[in-house]
Amino acid sequence: MAEIKVPELAESITEGTIAQWLKQPGDYVEKGEYIVELETDKVNVEVISEEAGTIQELKAEEGDTVEVGQVIAVVGEGGEAPAPSEEKAEEKAEAPEQKDQKQEPAKEAPAATEKKNRPIASPAARKLAREKGIDLSDVPTDPLGRVRKQDIEAYGNKPASAPAKPAPEAKKAPKSDNGKPVEREKMSRRRQTIAKRLVEVQQTAAMLTTFNEIDMTAVMELRKRKKDKFFEDHDVRLGFMSFFTKAVVAALKKYPYVNAEIDGDEIVLKKFYDVGVAVSTEDGLVVPVVRDCERKNFAEIEGEIMELATKARKNKLALADLQGGSFTITNGGVFGSLLSTPILNGPQVGILGMHKIQLRPMAIDKDTVENRPMMYVALSYDHRIIDGKEAVGFLAMVKELLENPEDLLLEG
């Protein structure tokens, strides 16, 4: 018998939540095969079996909180990997002319097979499926093979082609204090952590935001001219994030206190430029970090951002991908945001907010007005160590470099 324990996750993480079991009692597992997915404060971690054998017992259920070192499953020795069924073996031996003959009805599949084909779904999706009386195996999956909550809702809204399974007895709908119907949903561990950290930042930092606007004409024209050749040379698309990242690095070099943090009564001035890029996922916002941006060219930055974003949306980020950033960029413009005040990603003391590019009439001189593609940008900063003069100067330099991208290329 072998015990499956919650592994060491990271120095600051001591517990996690069972997101989903990938194996069930009676299932055979190979050594090194994933059996459970844990949700931690930062990333999802898949736990493997150190022994081959059969799952004897699961000691925790989906949604339970478990601690590092806790036994969560037991694997028994022996058992065999699933072998091809007798029917399939007979099929292979069958002569071609026999295949056209009427075959006997298939034998009833053992219950263990259903467990092995159990769809991958989040706890919220499973809960909703139970409430609606929907079999998860009937629901179309996303491109990653997962069933999401929205997939359950979409499936439940389709006209049924066969009598629906009887739904479990409905619980009395909860109501608010005024008697109106409400719905209660437990916050995921990651959402709880995000909420806690954002409140902590607002309570401990003297946060202030300054704004500016950038004429994106020059960057957009340069990108239009170069994007095809850029993709041909580097196999990655030229976006706006590499321009903003390079502009931020140049501005951080000139205004080093924006690239610092507070440690007790000391200011820690960071001599490296590891820029976090906020990525929205189904489970909440994560901020993977692009390392050593001062040493990377545009293609390397774009490639790394794309790779990190893909890993984030697949829940494949490692803890190392999220730790140690010195400054953060967030882009609400991808969702249509025109203006916002981003919240600091503690212990960092600065965050740049990008927004939607929108045509606006701009005065070119006293006699000329032109429609230009404009973007509002916001810098939120910790006023305890960054003065208004530095904050405004930092944002003005970012604006100047982006409006003159040839200078930005020289700075890079």
Disulfide bonds with the S-S distance in Angstrom:
none
